[in-house]
């Protein structure tokens, strides 16, 4: 049977009154070069910093009670920008780091595809069947670490507004879970661009996805 993750708030309550904002870090140098990052890191580009500042301005009037981030530097830097002047600690969470891609990390996608076409195709097209031979994680293993992490965050912050900064793979998997879709659907549109915003609101009936990959904070550039 195919894996379908379902996110609870950790202790069986429906978490009414909780609002969860999720975003992906800003564009990095390796994003621009088409290199896979995973647990490795590269700095935010000027575009990445700009997009983060635009989202920060868009969220300036939004009440936030807690900010969590992947412990990867690119996510933490994005979280710092999004925090703005709020007197909140950014809580780094190792479990929110990107899927580990083993020896693919730091290499461009076209090079990986040429060397390992079947594995590369499975990674992007049949994620539920992807079994890494590169020393990295499967997407099932990714779900086993990120879903409990989000459930703990929700459980610890019932009735509050929370911002979480993470990565493309993690965010796609989580949004698939919030929509009740199987793991095979994790790469289906919309494409979750850098600093896109997702919003999940809990009420007495459960969770509702109000935003999914929203980039309305993007502006025209001269």
Secondary structure by P-SEA (a helix, b strand, c coil): cbbbbbbccccccccccbbbbbbbcccccccccbbbbccccccccaaaaaaaaaaaaaaccccccbbbbcccaaaaaaaaaaacccccccccccccccccccccccccaaaaaaacaaaaaaacccccccccccccccaaaaaacaaaaaaaaaaacccbbbbbbbcaaaaaaaaaaaaccccccccccccccccbbbbbbbcccccccccccccccccccc
